[in-house]
Amino acid sequence: MPRRRRAGIMSDALKFELADELGVGEIARREGFGEVTSRNCGNLVRKAIERAEKTVSPKQ
């Protein structure tokens, strides 16, 4: 049975913004996120989670 991909939660704009912050935005734009290293993809996820946590529960 083929696996179905779930719809992305992050917008492309957010993905590229985070990639730019990590210095891999140009690679992602030119070659796609498949060419970004696993370590940097993990860092993208970490940054996205940090940003989401700040949005949901801002510090007082």
C-alpha positions, 0 to 999 in steps of 0.5 A, spaced: 500 500 500 503 506 497 504 511 503 500 518 502 503 524 504 500 529 509 499 536 507 505 540 510 503 544 516 509 549 515 508 554 509 513 555 504 515 562 506 516 560 513 520 554 511 525 558 506 525 564 512 528 559 517 532 556 511 535 563 510 536 564 518 540 557 518 544 559 511 541 554 507 536 558 503 540 558 497 541 551 497 533 550 498 531 555 493 536 552 487 536 545 489 530 543 493 530 541 501 532 534 499 539 537 498 539 540 505 543 536 510 539 532 515 543 536 520 540 542 517 533 539 516 533 537 524 535 544 525 529 547 521 524 543 525 527 545 531 527 553 529 520 552 527 518 548 534 521 554 538 517 559 533 511 555 534 512 555 542 513 563 542 507 564 538 502 559 542 505 561 549 509 568 549 513 569 555 510 574 560 
